C-alpha cells in the first residue's frame, strides 16, 4: 500500500549525519523546556532558572528564586516564563531582557498546577485538592477566583484564546463553565448530560466543545457554547469507557481511544463514525511495516547503525542495526508485566490503566500514532485516510516519549535508551545513536520549525538535528566554525554523528567537538542572580501575594474579584 503522500517506502537504508550539542546537567526531566519559538531552552537547577540560546547554547538569562523550583512553563510569547515551587505554594514570573518580575504565594490552599493565559497577561493557579482556581493578572495584581473545578485536567483555553472553559461538579452533577479571558467574567454555565464527565476538547473554530464520559461508560457529546447538544455518540451498550480523545489538526476528525482496544474516528460535524482502528493482530495487513528493536547485538554500542524497513510478510533482510524487520509476519505483541503485589496489606492496590491512552495526529492530519496501555513498548501508526495500520514500532522498553515533526510526516520516539528512532512516511526510517550509552532519553520535543529536537534524560539534556531536512543546517554550522569573527563559549560545542553504516572517512569513536558562531545575534541583557532575587528589583516589578490579597467566600477584598 502506498503511503498517504502517494509514495512507497524505499527498501534501502538511509545514511545521514546527525548533530548533537553537548549534554548539560539536569535535576529532573520535567525541569527543561523549549520555548514555543524554539529560540531558548529553560532549565531549573535548585533555586536558579537558567535560559540558554539554542543557537549558541550560551546562557542569556539567569533568574534566582526564593524556593527550590519543581515546575517551569513558558508563555506563548516566548518572553515570559514561570518558575514554580509547588511544594511551597509559590511561583515567580519573569520576562526576558527585563528587570520585571512577579511573585505569587498561596499559603492558604497551596498550588498543585499553574499555567499561562494565551496572551501571557495572567497566571492560572489550581489549588491543592482542586478546591479553586485563582487567576492572577500579573500587570495589575488583581485576582479572580473560580470555585470547585472538577479536576486539574478538565479545563482548557479555546483555540482563539478568548475563552476559558472548566468542568465543575456540584451536588453529584457536572456542569461546564465558560469565562472571558479579557474580563474573567462568567459567560455561560450549563449542565452536562453525562454521569461522570472526564475531560473535553475545543473544536478548531472555538464554537463548540467535545465532552466525554469517564472509563465507566462510553459516551461522547458535542455541545454548543449556549449549552445546545449538537450530537451524541455512543459506540454501543457494551462498549467500555473512553480513555483519551484528540482532534485532528484540521478539526474535521475526532479520534477517541477507548478501553475496548479500539480507536474510533468520528466526524466532528455530524458525530458519525468514520472508522474503527482495532489494536489487535487482526489489524496487521501485508503492507504493514513491522520494526523491532534487537537485543544482544554487538553493534548496539557503535555510534553508527542502519535501519531497514519492509512489509511484515517480506523475506528477512539482514541488518546489524538496533532496529530491524522480523523474519516472519508478527504473531504476538509484548505485553506489560503483571503489577507486583504490594508488600503492605494496608496499602491499597493502584488501579491498572487499560485501553488506548495516548493519541497524536501529525500536522497533515492523515497519520495517527497511538499507544495501548497493555503494550507500552509498541507504537501503532495508522493512515486515517485508508483506516489501515501503516507501521508498528516495537521497542525493548516502554516508549517514554513520541512527537510528530511540526511540518513533516516524521515521528520521533524514545524508549529510555541512547537511541532516537525517527519513523518517516516519505523516507526510510532512521535510528540515531548518541555516543554516551548512559544517556537514556526519556522525552523528545521538536522545535517550532522542526530543525532540531530537545532530548532529555533523567539527569541531562541535549539538542539534536536528526532529520534529513537539516543537512543545510549542519553544513552552515561547518562553514561558520572557520569564521574569523567567531566568538563562542565552551557550551557552544556541537558534534556530528553518523546514523548510517560506518565508513573509513567517518570518525565515530573519537568525538571531536566543533565550534560554530551563532547565525543570529544572541540577546543581550544577561541577568545576574542578585538582580532578580527580589520580585521588586525593578521599577515595574510587582509582588502578587494571596496572603496580601486573601480570597474568601465571605468577603471581596479590594483588588480581588470573586467569580
C-alpha positions in Angstrom: 0.0 0.0 0.0 1.3 3.5 -0.8 1.8 5.9 2.0 -0.6 8.8 2.4 1.6 11.0 0.3 1.4 8.6 -2.6 4.9 7.3 -2.5 6.0 3.9 -1.4 8.8 3.5 1.1 12.1 2.5 -0.5 13.8 -0.8 0.5 17.2 0.7 1.0 18.7 2.2 4.1 19.5 5.9 4.5 22.8 7.1 5.9 22.9 10.6 7.3 24.7 12.9 9.7 23.0 13.8 12.9 24.3 16.7 15.0 24.2 16.8 18.8 25.0 19.6 21.3 27.0 18.9 24.4 24.9 17.4 27.2 24.0 19.6 30.1 23.3 18.5 33.7 19.6 18.4 34.7 17.9 17.8 38.0 14.7 16.2 36.7 13.4 15.6 33.1 10.4 17.9 33.6 12.7 20.8 34.5 13.8 21.5 31.0 11.5 23.1 28.4 11.9 24.5 24.9 10.4 27.9 24.2 7.4 28.0 21.8 9.5 29.9 19.2 12.4 27.4 19.5 15.0 30.1 20.3 15.5 29.3 24.0 15.8 26.4 26.4 14.9 26.9 30.1 16.2 24.7 32.8 15.8 24.8 36.6 18.7 24.0 38.9 17.6 24.1 42.6 16.6 27.8 43.1 18.0 29.1 39.8 16.2 29.4 36.4 18.7 29.3 33.5 17.7 30.3 30.0 20.0 29.4 27.1 20.1 30.3 23.4 19.5 27.3 21.1 21.8 28.9 18.5 24.9 29.2 20.7 23.9 27.2 23.9 25.2 30.2 25.9 23.3 31.5 28.9 21.3 34.5 28.0 19.4 34.9 31.3 19.7 33.8 34.9 17.0 34.2 37.5 17.1 33.5 41.2 14.0 32.2 43.1 13.3 32.1 46.8 12.4 28.4 46.8 13.5 25.3 45.0 11.9 25.1 41.6 9.9 22.0 40.7 7.9 23.2 37.7 8.6 25.6 34.8 6.4 26.8 31.9 6.9 29.2 29.0 4.3 31.6 27.9 3.1 31.5 24.3 5.0 34.7 23.5 8.4 33.0 24.5 9.2 36.1 26.6 7.5 35.4 29.9 8.3 32.3 31.9 7.1 30.7 35.2 9.2 29.1 37.8 7.1 27.4 40.5 7.7 25.7 43.8 4.5 23.7 44.1 5.6 22.2 47.4 5.9 25.7 48.9 2.8 27.0 47.2 4.7 29.8 45.4 5.7 30.8 41.9 7.6 33.6 40.2 7.1 35.0 36.8 10.0 36.6 34.8 10.4 38.5 31.5 13.5 38.0 29.3 15.7 41.1 28.8 13.8 42.9 31.6 14.1 43.6 35.3 10.4 42.9 35.7 9.3 40.0 37.9 6.3 39.0 40.0 5.9 36.6 42.8 2.7 34.7 43.8 2.2 33.0 47.1 -0.8 30.9 48.1 -0.1 29.6 51.6 -3.8 29.0 52.3 -4.6 26.3 49.8 -1.3 25.7 48.1 -0.7 25.3 44.4 -0.9 21.9 42.5 -0.6 23.2 39.0 -0.1 26.5 37.1 -0.4 27.7 33.6 -0.2 30.9 31.5 -3.1 32.6 29.8 -2.7 32.6 26.0 -1.8 36.3 25.9 0.6 36.0 28.9 -1.4 38.6 30.8 -2.4 36.2 33.6 -1.4 33.1 35.5 -3.9 30.4 36.5 -3.1 28.6 39.7 -5.0 25.4 40.7 -5.1 24.8 44.4 -4.5 21.6 46.1 -7.4 19.1 46.0 -8.9 21.2 43.2 -10.6 23.5 45.6 -10.4 26.6 43.4 -8.6 28.3 40.6 -7.1 31.7 41.1 -6.4 33.9 38.1 -3.7 36.4 38.8 -3.4 39.3 36.5 0.4 39.9 36.6 0.4 43.5 35.5 -2.2 44.8 38.0 -2.1 42.2 40.7 -5.9 41.8 40.5 -7.0 38.2 41.4 -10.1 36.3 40.3 -11.4 33.2 42.0 -13.2 30.3 40.2 -14.5 27.8 42.7 -14.9 24.0 42.6 -13.1 22.8 39.5 -13.7 19.1 39.0 -10.0 18.3 38.3 -6.8 19.9 37.2 -7.2 18.4 33.8 -10.8 19.3 33.0 -10.0 22.9 31.9 -8.8 24.4 28.7 -8.5 27.6 26.6 -10.2 28.0 23.3 -8.0 27.9 20.2 -8.6 31.6 19.6 -7.6 32.3 23.2 -10.7 34.4 24.0 -12.5 31.8 26.2 -11.6 29.6 29.1 -13.8 26.5 29.9 -13.8 24.4 33.0 -15.6 21.3 34.2 -17.3 21.7 37.6 -19.0 19.2 39.8 -21.6 20.1 42.4 -24.3 18.1 44.0 -23.3 14.9 42.1 -23.8 16.5 38.7 -21.4 18.0 36.2 -21.5 21.4 34.5 -19.4 23.4 32.1 -18.5 27.0 32.9 -17.2 29.4 30.2 -15.3 32.6 31.0 -14.0 35.5 29.0 -10.2 35.7 29.2 -10.4 39.5 28.9 -12.6 40.3 31.9 -12.7 36.8 33.5 -16.5 37.2 33.8 -18.7 34.1 33.7 -20.3 34.0 30.2 -22.1 30.7 30.2 -22.9 27.8 32.5 -24.8 24.7 31.6 -25.4 21.1 32.8 -23.8 18.1 31.1 -25.8 15.0 30.3 -23.1 12.6 31.4 -22.8 10.5 34.5 -19.2 11.3 35.1 -17.6 13.8 32.7 -13.8 13.2 32.4 -12.5 15.8 30.1 -13.2 17.8 26.9 -11.5 19.4 23.9 -12.4 22.5 22.0 -13.4 22.5 18.3 -11.0 24.2 16.0 -13.5 27.0 15.4 -13.8 27.7 19.2 -17.6 27.4 18.6 -18.3 24.1 20.4 -16.7 21.6 22.8 -16.5 17.8 22.8 -17.0 16.3 26.2 -16.6 12.6 27.1 -17.5 10.4 29.9 -15.1 8.5 32.2 -13.9 5.0 31.6 -17.0 3.5 33.2 -19.3 4.2 30.2 -18.7 5.1 26.6 -20.3 8.5 25.7 -19.1 11.5 23.7 -21.2 14.7 23.4 -20.8 17.8 21.3 -22.1 21.0 23.0 -22.6 24.5 21.5 -21.4 27.3 23.7 -25.0 28.0 24.7 -25.4 24.5 26.0 -27.2 23.1 23.0 -26.5 19.4 22.3 -25.1 19.2 18.7 -24.8 15.5 18.6 -24.2 12.5 20.9 -22.1 9.4 20.0 -22.4 6.1 21.9 -20.4 3.2 20.5 -22.7 0.5 21.8 -24.3 -0.6 25.1 -21.5 -3.0 25.9 -18.5 -0.8 24.9 -16.2 0.2 27.7 -15.4 3.8 28.5 -13.2 6.4 26.9 -9.5 6.7 27.9 -8.4 9.6 25.6 -9.5 11.8 22.7 -7.8 14.2 20.3 -8.8 16.5 17.5 -7.1 16.3 14.1 -5.1 19.4 13.0 -7.8 20.4 10.5 -10.5 19.9 13.1 -12.6 17.5 11.0 -11.9 14.3 12.7 -12.1 13.4 16.4 -10.1 10.3 17.4 -11.5 8.5 20.5 -9.3 5.9 22.4 -11.3 3.5 24.5 -10.9 0.7 27.0 -12.0 -1.9 24.4 -8.7 -1.8 22.4 -10.2 0.4 19.7 -9.8 3.9 18.4 -12.9 5.4 16.8 -12.7 8.2 14.2 -15.7 10.4 14.4 -16.8 13.2 12.1 -16.8 16.4 14.2 -19.7 18.0 12.2 -22.2 15.2 12.3 -20.9 12.8 15.0 -21.0 9.9 12.5 -18.5 7.1 12.8 -15.8 7.1 10.1 -13.7 4.1 11.0 -12.6 1.8 13.8 -8.9 1.1 14.4 -8.6 -2.2 16.3 -5.4 -2.7 18.3 -5.0 -6.4 17.7 -3.1 -8.7 15.4 -6.1 -8.7 13.1 -5.2 -5.1 12.1 -1.9 -6.2 10.6 -2.1 -6.2 6.8 0.5 -7.5 4.3 1.8 -3.9 3.7 2.2 -3.1 7.4 5.8 -2.2 8.3 6.9 -4.1 11.5 10.0 -2.8 13.2 11.5 -4.4 16.2 14.5 -3.3 18.4 17.1 -6.0 18.5 18.8 -7.4 21.7 22.3 -8.7 22.2 23.8 -7.2 19.1 27.4 -6.1 19.4 26.6 -3.1 17.1 24.4 -1.6 19.8 27.5 0.1 21.2 28.5 1.5 17.9 27.9 5.2 17.1 26.5 4.3 13.7 23.8 1.9 12.6 21.5 1.2 9.8 17.7 0.7 9.7 16.0 -1.4 7.0 12.2 -1.5 6.5 10.0 -3.9 4.6 6.5 -5.3 4.8 5.5 -7.8 7.5 5.3 -10.7 5.1 8.5 -9.9 3.3 11.6 -12.2 3.5 14.3 -11.4 6.0 16.6 -8.5 5.4 19.7 -8.8 7.4 20.9 -5.7 9.2 23.3 -5.0 12.1 21.4 -2.0 13.3 19.5 -1.8 16.6 16.1 -1.9 14.8 15.1 -4.3 12.0 12.2 -6.2 10.5 11.1 -9.6 11.8 11.9 -12.5 9.6 8.2 -13.6 9.6 4.9 -11.9 10.0 4.3 -10.8 13.5 2.5 -13.4 15.7 2.5 -11.7 19.1 2.9 -8.4 20.8 5.0 -7.8 24.0 2.6 -7.1 26.8 3.3 -5.3 30.1 4.3 -7.4 33.1 1.8 -8.1 35.8 2.0 -5.5 38.6 3.9 -6.6 41.7 1.8 -7.3 44.8 2.0 -4.7 47.5 4.2 -5.6 50.5 1.9 -3.7 52.8 -1.6 -5.1 53.4 -2.8 -1.7 54.4 -1.7 0.0 51.2 -4.4 -0.1 48.5 -3.6 -1.5 45.1 -3.0 1.0 42.4 -5.6 0.9 39.6 -4.3 -0.6 36.3 -4.8 1.5 33.3 -6.2 -0.3 30.3 -7.1 0.7 26.7 -5.7 3.2 24.2 -4.5 6.0 26.5 -2.3 8.0 24.1 -3.2 9.5 20.6 -1.4 12.0 18.4 -2.2 13.3 14.9 0.5 14.5 12.6 0.5 18.0 11.1 -1.0 16.8 7.9 -3.9 15.1 9.8 -3.6 11.9 7.7 -1.5 10.0 10.2 -2.3 8.9 13.7 0.1 7.5 16.3 -1.3 5.5 19.2 -0.2 3.6 22.2 -2.1 0.9 24.1 -1.7 0.6 27.8 -1.4 -3.2 27.6 1.5 -2.8 25.1 3.6 0.1 26.4 6.6 -0.7 24.2 4.6 -0.7 20.9 3.7 2.4 18.9 1.0 2.0 16.2 1.0 4.3 13.2 -2.3 4.5 11.2 -3.4 6.0 8.0 -6.7 7.8 8.8 -7.4 8.2 5.1 -7.5 4.4 4.4 -8.1 3.4 8.0 -5.2 0.9 7.9 -2.2 0.2 10.1 0.9 1.6 8.3 3.6 0.7 10.8 4.2 -0.9 14.2 7.4 0.0 16.1 8.3 -2.3 18.9 11.0 -1.3 21.4 12.6 -3.3 24.2 11.5 -0.9 26.9 8.3 1.1 27.2 8.1 4.1 25.0 8.7 7.2 27.1 8.0 9.9 24.6 6.9 10.4 21.0 6.2 13.5 19.0 5.4 14.3 15.3 7.6 16.7 13.4 5.7 20.0 13.2 5.7 20.1 9.3 6.9 16.7 8.1 5.3 13.2 8.4 8.0 12.1 10.7 7.6 10.7 14.2 10.4 10.8 16.7 10.2 8.3 19.6 12.4 7.4 22.6 12.3 4.4 25.0 14.8 5.0 27.8 17.9 4.2 25.7 20.6 6.2 23.9 18.6 5.8 20.7 16.3 8.2 18.9 14.1 6.5 16.4 12.6 8.6 13.6 9.8 7.0 11.5 9.0 8.7 8.2 6.1 8.3 5.8 8.2 9.6 2.8 11.7 8.4 3.6 13.4 5.4 5.1 13.2 5.5 8.9 16.4 6.1 10.8 17.9 5.2 14.2 20.2 7.9 15.7 22.5 6.8 18.5 24.1 9.0 21.0 27.8 8.5 21.8 27.1 8.1 25.5 25.3 4.8 26.3 24.4 6.1 29.8 22.2 8.9 28.2 18.8 7.3 28.5 16.4 9.5 26.6 13.1 9.9 28.3 11.4 12.7 26.3 11.6 14.4 22.9 10.3 17.9 21.9 10.7 19.3 18.4 11.4 23.0 17.8 8.6 25.0 16.2 10.3 24.9 12.8 11.3 21.3 13.2 15.0 21.9 12.6 16.1 20.3 15.8 14.8 18.3 18.8 15.3 18.6 22.6 16.2 15.3 24.1 16.0 14.9 27.9 17.3 12.1 30.1 16.9 11.8 33.9 19.9 13.9 34.6 21.0 15.5 31.3 19.7 17.1 28.2 20.9 18.0 24.7 19.8 19.2 21.3 19.8 17.0 18.2 19.4 17.6 14.5 18.2 14.2 13.4 16.2 14.6 10.2 17.3 14.7 6.5 15.9 18.1 6.1 18.6 19.6 8.3 21.6 18.9 6.0 21.8 22.6 5.2 21.8 23.5 8.9 24.7 21.1 9.5 26.6 22.5 6.5 26.0 26.0 7.7 27.4 25.3 11.1 30.5 23.7 9.5 31.1 26.9 7.5 30.7 29.1 10.5 33.3 27.3 12.5 36.0 28.8 10.4 34.7 32.4 10.5 37.4 34.7 11.8 34.9 36.7 13.9 33.5 33.6 15.7 33.5 34.1 19.4 31.7 31.4 21.4 31.9 29.9 24.9 32.7 26.4 26.0 29.0 25.5 25.9 28.6 26.2 22.2 30.2 23.0 21.0 28.4 20.5 18.7 29.4 17.1 17.4 28.4 15.4 14.2 27.5 11.7 14.5 26.6 9.4 11.6 23.4 7.4 11.6 24.4 5.2 8.7 26.9 2.3 8.3 30.4 3.4 9.4 32.9 4.3 6.6 36.6 4.9 6.7 36.0 8.6 6.3 33.9 8.9 9.4 35.5 9.1 12.8 33.0 7.5 15.1 35.0 6.6 18.2 36.7 9.9 18.8 34.1 12.5 19.1 35.5 15.9 18.3 33.6 18.9 19.3 33.2 21.6 16.5 32.7 25.2 17.4 30.5 27.5 15.4 29.2 31.1 15.5 25.5 31.8 16.0 23.7 32.8 12.9 21.6 35.3 14.8 22.6 37.8 17.4 22.4 36.4 20.9 20.1 38.5 23.0 21.8 40.8 25.4 20.9 41.8 28.8 22.1 38.7 30.7 21.0 39.0 34.2 22.8 38.1 37.4 21.1 36.2 40.2 21.2 39.2 42.5 19.2 41.4 40.2 16.2 39.1 40.3 16.5 37.7 43.8 13.7 40.0 44.8 10.4 40.4 42.9 10.7 44.2 43.4 14.2 44.6 41.9 12.9 46.7 39.0 10.8 49.9 38.9 8.0 47.9 37.2 8.2 44.9 39.4 5.1 43.9 41.3 4.6 41.4 44.1 1.4 39.4 43.9 0.6 37.5 47.0 -2.6 35.7 48.0 -1.7 36.3 51.7 -1.8 40.0 51.0 -4.9 39.6 48.8 -7.0 37.0 50.6 -9.8 35.3 48.7 -12.8 34.2 50.7 -16.4 33.4 50.2 -17.5 35.9 52.9 -15.7 39.0 51.6 -14.4 40.6 48.4 -11.3 42.5 49.3 -10.1 45.4 47.4 -8.1 44.4 44.3 -9.7 41.0 44.0 -12.7 39.7 42.2 -14.6 36.5 43.1 -16.3 34.6 40.3 
